């Protein structure tokens, strides 16, 4: 499979690393909206202007789009799906149905495949929720994220006028996690389950009060949560917040038996040293699935919920039967 990467930030580098470890893939090119001469890839892969991507239509099997969900992916994914099989990590849960519809229309018209929201949430956590709900239909599901850096939320802050840099940590409320593990089936609001900690570097002369207000009132991203905003220097951000760890858990507590006499808990947990490099690995696996679906003549939008697990895997069907099943 010949892979193109559109966007070369943290996730783009994560994808690059994942592609180099996949013997069935090669990296054809990286596309950037910056000056290509200013971008050097870790592996030495060629860098081209995003405006030139159409010229590579016959040289690339799948484009993995590594833009931000707030302002990039809503237009980039449908645009590129009109020419290529595409993968993205769109993570604004509230807007996924509309994004899916936009990509589906573009991909069906072009005869391409677009697999969206291929991160760990949405993505792997989505699979965990569906599998757990299928096994325990009488029960309740809960998702806790963090403590870790949310790339999408950090990017959303950086798009605010007057912000030079930012990191946003999603933090589970410990008491809420323990209530779920106890099997008590609590009812939570979003605010009950998570806190959001924002560390922001403001540009010189920026209105910090306006920045804080814009963060705390941002729909979907911050408004539903208790959010703290701390302004720090770039040096402090670089020193204390340069890493991108993350993780979290999906839990479902439910009953089985004719009289619901048996209690059960399913828990799926991730602990990630690097959010973007793990996300990049999922995106690369999804590219393998998109290529296989395309080879079958399928088109339109998909999510990981629609993809057979075997299509994601490097291993053959025989190996999966012998060693994974």
Secondary structure, DSSP 8 states (H G I E B T S, - for coil): -EEEEE--SHHHHHHHHHHHT-TT-EEEEEEESS-GGG---SS---EEEGGGGGGGTTT-SEEEE---TTTTHHHHHHHHHTTSEEE-----GGGHHHHHHHHHHHHHHHT-EEE---BBTTBHHHHHHHHHHHH-SSEEEEEEE-SEE-HHHHHHHHTSTTEEEEEEEEEE-HHHHHHHHTT------HHHHEEEEEEEEE-TT--HHHHHHHHHT-TTTTTTSEEEEEE--HHHHHHHS----EEEEEEEEEEESTTS-EEEEEEEEEEES-HHHHHHHHHHHHHHHHHHHHHTT--EEE-GGGS-HHHH-SS-HHHIIIII-
